[in-house]
């Protein structure tokens, strides 16, 4: 009753403020005085309304104790002052119209029915009705065997095979991809959440093929229930595609290993793939690895795009031209004219003309700059980051790794400073602050998921904002095969991971049906 009264008072104060503002707009007072008075009333209304809305989250404890709630639902526990834990767990007291009271989110545990939801506020973020035993996912507790013992999963997870290289892809309705077998050497995958002709509200999972003669990109379409409805090749006749990445307008970028070209592909297959201006076969070995972009937001600021060239795995100090480099592509004026086209497919032109520069790290302090001189870029790579690999941009920071010396570099793109650490420490073991940065663009109370790149051990790991490390999935049967193509569906309930050399793609889901909180990065753990 108290919450309902407070909600009515909040509505009343807002109505009074709006009425007062409209009244003073009609009174012939000086413009300055009218503005000040109206602003004062509006500010007062906001203060009163905020005072009445002191709780963000309502939790009905039910069968859980506080520690279980905090462990299983860290996204709700933002601060003690923002959380109200209700002792009642029966359906009557957990009725939506009784507990919401204008709150932005609520968790009601220990009941079978959330009751009447007609009065739930429109701005409600999340509402779950849980039975006491329904939360079952325990990251790091490896107890579940899947696919005949080939995978070892955390408690509360299950896995199924989605596709195998060289075999047709089975659809959910019992049919298959007929004459279109799943591609070989899958790697560098992600999900696109756009609506599709095959399935409204579904998603498309794309992954590259590392075949040297006919690589390209394959795309699997899923319906809203996670069932496969189609498989197609959206790019063909490329030479050993390695990694890639998304563009701001929803296309997929694929990076060639051998010829050094970079292609743009439509995940829905509505347009043929096209070569971009990001690639090019320069002197020395070209082994393009990964793609990322930095788009600060305002239309007046030009976005920048990043490609890593891993070079040839040899001693870079012996042959500097094989050390690789990190490239930055900046669209020119002609390319930028495509940025504001209404249809996403017409924005592809942004990547078709511009300038390429190369990263140079200072030898004196932790600063960096960009140069148009390729050899200066490779000289810096040979000294600081030989054979760069995966690259990510999150929250204004660019993350990339060096394969040879197993280093992680973090560039502050706004301040032109950087820091570095070992990839078997840093973001994975020693510096949780870096994880927090990455999680800011996902859910900083969730887990950051990443693969392990190694021969003796291969699997999927997670890391939370406090620096705690979890092994989500181990693959003893696939040791020696690189874990790659890690991606989450748009609703975060389906996780996809491929083992490249083995040519197999798995889907991992939670038994309790809830989403994987957090996000995915391409950065890999190195032992």
KABEL-V571804 format. One record per run of one state. SS is the DSSP state (hx for helix, st for strand, lp for the rest). FROM is the first residue (numbers start at 1). TO is the last residue. Records with the same first field share a line. If there is no record, write none. Layout:
BEGIN
SS: FROM-TO ; FROM-TO
END
This chain:
BEGIN
lp: 1-1 ; 27-30 ; 53-56 ; 61-65 ; 73-79 ; 87-95 ; 100-104 ; 110-126 ; 131-137 ; 147-150 ; 156-156 ; 166-167 ; 171-175 ; 183-185 ; 193-202 ; 210-216 ; 223-227 ; 236-240 ; 247-251 ; 257-261 ; 266-273 ; 276-287 ; 295-303 ; 310-319 ; 323-324 ; 332-332 ; 337-343 ; 352-353 ; 362-366 ; 372-373 ; 385-387 ; 395-396 ; 403-406 ; 413-416 ; 423-431 ; 440-446 ; 453-458 ; 465-468 ; 475-475 ; 479-482 ; 489-494 ; 500-503 ; 511-517 ; 521-524 ; 526-527
hx: 2-26 ; 31-52 ; 66-72 ; 80-82 ; 96-99 ; 320-322 ; 333-336 ; 344-351 ; 374-384 ; 432-439 ; 476-478
st: 57-60 ; 83-86 ; 105-109 ; 127-130 ; 138-146 ; 151-155 ; 157-165 ; 168-170 ; 176-182 ; 186-192 ; 203-209 ; 217-222 ; 228-235 ; 241-246 ; 252-256 ; 262-265 ; 274-275 ; 288-294 ; 304-309 ; 325-331 ; 354-361 ; 367-371 ; 388-394 ; 397-402 ; 407-412 ; 417-422 ; 447-452 ; 459-464 ; 469-474 ; 483-488 ; 495-499 ; 504-510 ; 518-520 ; 525-525
END
